[in-house]
Amino acid sequence: MLRLRQNSKYLRKQNLFNDLKREAVSEVNISARAPITASQQDRRQVLECGIAPYPHYRSSIKITPLRISFDGNVTMRITIIGTGYVGLVTGTCLAEYGNDVLCLDVDPRKIEILKSGGIPIYEPGLEEMVKRNVEAGRLRFTTDIEESVAHGTIQFIAVGTPPDEDGSADLKYVTAAARNIGKHMTGYKVIVDKSTVPVGTADKVKAAIAEELAARDNTTSFAVVSNPEFLKEGAAVEDFMRPDRIVIGVEDDTARDLMHSIYAPFVRNHDRILYMDVRSAELTKYAANAMLATRISFMNELANLAEKLGADIEFVRKGIGSDPRIGYHFLYPGVGYGGSCFPKDVQALQRTAAEYGQNLEILNAVESVNYAQKSVLIHKIIQRYGENLKGLHFALWGLSFKPNTDDMREAPSRIVIDGLLARGATVTAYDPVAMHEAQRAIGEKTGLAYADSPKQALESADALVVVTEWKAFRSPDFDEVKTLLKQPVIFDGRNLYEPERMKAEGFEYYPIGRKQP
Ligand SMILES: NC(=O)c1ccc[n+]([C@@H]2O[C@H](COP(=O)([O-])OP(=O)(O)OC[C@H]3O[C@@H](n4cnc5c(N)ncnc54)[C@H](O)[C@@H]3O)[C@@H](O)[C@H]2O)c1
């Protein structure tokens, strides 16, 4: 630890910057009687020293957009608007690095849960981090819009952008958040679009704020930045803390410096911040999700072909994934992509393209392949038992749209359950984490029951249907599974088991795109 005390040496600011740059400081502790006003150039130097909002530097230097004062904490005041999956993770991770974060939500239920020490979503590692930062006084929650606007120089918008009836992104929550800022702001603000929003949204946010300011004859300046989020549910904290890249679309120097100072601690070993213009940043997010969705649909289509050809998609997957130009990620065939992002983002990009007179042919195919793939398990079940499933009972493992989350949005399990119930079957479902959320999302349905354990779900079922690849389902006790099921039949939408082994264990096994021994 380097202790810098105010002395004559540091009356020259340049000496301080030189020292900070030279030393690998882990803590800076500076006290000064009077704040020292700093120029733009000084501020840039402080940011280059990497001493902005880093936890170890908390009791050192305070940065405001136009001033550095050596008399307080190195913290940014940040407001997060929308405390859902993205907002809560963003706010908590920014607090972890020493910032003073206030999270706003219009849903009083969520804020109540958070204020009383719980968290409204399941995300590994998040609960402890929330608790730690709340206790340290760096993370707070509110439903008070005026308080939230007053709090942060930086205002992150992380509200939902659900699909509208025509598939385009519904921007009503984003616009409402922007208007609230415009209605109440009294000083310079940087508004950061973190929600996934169509190209051109930053301009709309800017216009909405400007309109609200004009309505009250206010000329306060502000900047709008695009900073799309790439975290994956189930690994969100890890993704945020160790990002592959941070995309920042910014066209204002002060806003760029502030964004840099916020993210510098997250990319200390090498710089992974990609600056670009705002529209390119907005498009980057859709391009990333569209590419990933494309890989999934491509593999699903090939898996279906492999079945017809008597080939095994698992060999094919490894055979192509080993090519570094292709790589292994997102090449797993299954029951189609779901979740809160891919389906709506693919559609929203199609809509944006259509507005500009372009037809995205590849994405049209990606979507229609995915639509068909969601029914692949139902087709396999019908092939085995016939169209009428009356009198049959199925155990279903996995409800969330993917493992390590309780998110049920567009979860393939919902389509499988509906397909089974519609044909007269009954279902008992189990999920390690999403039981509560599933019951909330699906509600009561005749013929659908929920089990307390994977074992309980299996009792007296005619077959097991695996929908989500939770680790807990990867190596079950197959003897026990056989004993509990009425017949040893497994429909596996995630290729969790080896066909050879299943045959040896005496199961009738229906995976996706795999060769039957
Ligand atoms: N979930 C993900 O994995 C993920 C990943 C990357 C990007 N995104 C994008 O981030 C955005 C948010 O996604 P999410 O999954 O966190 O959504 P979410 O539904 O979990 O959370 C959004 C929250 O915003 C709140 N809200 C709505 N209007 C508000 C307002 N005017 N003021 C304050 N709060 C308001 C809602 O009550 C809700 O709690 C979306 O655009 C999404 O596409 C999501």
Ligand as a Chemical Component Dictionary entry (heavy atoms), coordinates in Angstrom:
data_LIG
# 
_chem_comp.id                   LIG 
_chem_comp.type                 NON-POLYMER 
_chem_comp.pdbx_formal_charge   0 
_chem_comp.three_letter_code    LIG 
# 
loop_
_chem_comp_atom.comp_id 
_chem_comp_atom.atom_id 
_chem_comp_atom.alt_atom_id 
_chem_comp_atom.type_symbol 
_chem_comp_atom.charge 
_chem_comp_atom.model_Cartn_x 
_chem_comp_atom.model_Cartn_y 
_chem_comp_atom.model_Cartn_z 
_chem_comp_atom.pdbx_ordinal 
LIG N1  N1  N 0  -31.827 -11.020 -19.160 1  
LIG C1  C1  C 0  -30.728 -11.096 -19.888 2  
LIG O1  O1  O 0  -30.021 -12.114 -19.902 3  
LIG C2  C2  C 0  -30.276 -9.933  -20.715 4  
LIG C3  C3  C 0  -28.966 -9.909  -21.215 5  
LIG C4  C4  C 0  -28.555 -8.820  -21.972 6  
LIG C5  C5  C 0  -29.455 -7.790  -22.242 7  
LIG N2  N2  N 1  -30.724 -7.853  -21.780 8  
LIG C6  C6  C 0  -31.624 -6.716  -22.067 9  
LIG O2  O2  O 0  -31.685 -5.888  -20.904 10 
LIG C7  C7  C 0  -32.992 -5.322  -20.758 11 
LIG C8  C8  C 0  -33.561 -5.707  -19.404 12 
LIG O3  O3  O 0  -33.701 -7.121  -19.369 13 
LIG P1  P1  P 0  -34.027 -7.903  -18.014 14 
LIG O4  O4  O 0  -33.975 -9.336  -18.338 15 
LIG O5  O5  O -1 -33.179 -7.347  -16.928 16 
LIG O6  O6  O 0  -35.551 -7.434  -17.780 17 
LIG P2  P2  P 0  -36.436 -7.592  -16.462 18 
LIG O7  O7  O 0  -37.828 -7.679  -16.936 19 
LIG O8  O8  O 0  -35.881 -8.665  -15.599 20 
LIG O9  O9  O 0  -36.220 -6.214  -15.694 21 
LIG C9  C9  C 0  -36.689 -4.975  -16.157 22 
LIG C10 C10 C 0  -37.154 -4.172  -14.950 23 
LIG O10 O10 O 0  -37.424 -2.829  -15.345 24 
LIG C11 C11 C 0  -38.487 -2.357  -14.522 25 
LIG N3  N3  N 0  -39.032 -1.131  -15.138 26 
LIG C12 C12 C 0  -39.842 -1.017  -16.218 27 
LIG N4  N4  N 0  -40.081 0.284   -16.480 28 
LIG C13 C13 C 0  -39.402 1.003   -15.568 29 
LIG C14 C14 C 0  -39.231 2.390   -15.332 30 
LIG N5  N5  N 0  -39.784 3.317   -16.127 31 
LIG N6  N6  N 0  -38.468 2.785   -14.290 32 
LIG C15 C15 C 0  -37.884 1.873   -13.499 33 
LIG N7  N7  N 0  -38.007 0.545   -13.667 34 
LIG C16 C16 C 0  -38.740 0.109   -14.702 35 
LIG C17 C17 C 0  -39.413 -3.528  -14.438 36 
LIG O11 O11 O 0  -40.302 -3.432  -13.349 37 
LIG C18 C18 C 0  -38.420 -4.695  -14.297 38 
LIG O12 O12 O 0  -38.165 -4.987  -12.939 39 
LIG C19 C19 C 0  -33.797 -5.849  -21.949 40 
LIG O13 O13 O 0  -33.721 -4.916  -22.981 41 
LIG C20 C20 C 0  -33.064 -7.115  -22.332 42 
LIG O14 O14 O 0  -33.240 -7.444  -23.681 43 
LIG C21 C21 C 0  -31.149 -8.889  -20.997 44 
# 
loop_
_chem_comp_bond.comp_id 
_chem_comp_bond.atom_id_1 
_chem_comp_bond.atom_id_2 
_chem_comp_bond.value_order 
_chem_comp_bond.pdbx_ordinal 
LIG N1  C1  SING 1  
LIG C1  O1  DOUB 2  
LIG C1  C2  SING 3  
LIG C2  C3  SING 4  
LIG C2  C21 DOUB 5  
LIG C3  C4  DOUB 6  
LIG C4  C5  SING 7  
LIG C5  N2  DOUB 8  
LIG N2  C6  SING 9  
LIG N2  C21 SING 10 
LIG C6  O2  SING 11 
LIG C6  C20 SING 12 
LIG O2  C7  SING 13 
LIG C7  C8  SING 14 
LIG C7  C19 SING 15 
LIG C8  O3  SING 16 
LIG O3  P1  SING 17 
LIG P1  O4  DOUB 18 
LIG P1  O5  SING 19 
LIG P1  O6  SING 20 
LIG O6  P2  SING 21 
LIG P2  O7  DOUB 22 
LIG P2  O8  SING 23 
LIG P2  O9  SING 24 
LIG O9  C9  SING 25 
LIG C9  C10 SING 26 
LIG C10 O10 SING 27 
LIG C10 C18 SING 28 
LIG O10 C11 SING 29 
LIG C11 N3  SING 30 
LIG C11 C17 SING 31 
LIG N3  C12 SING 32 
LIG N3  C16 SING 33 
LIG C12 N4  DOUB 34 
LIG N4  C13 SING 35 
LIG C13 C14 SING 36 
LIG C13 C16 DOUB 37 
LIG C14 N5  SING 38 
LIG C14 N6  DOUB 39 
LIG N6  C15 SING 40 
LIG C15 N7  DOUB 41 
LIG N7  C16 SING 42 
LIG C17 O11 SING 43 
LIG C17 C18 SING 44 
LIG C18 O12 SING 45 
LIG C19 O13 SING 46 
LIG C19 C20 SING 47 
LIG C20 O14 SING 48 
# 
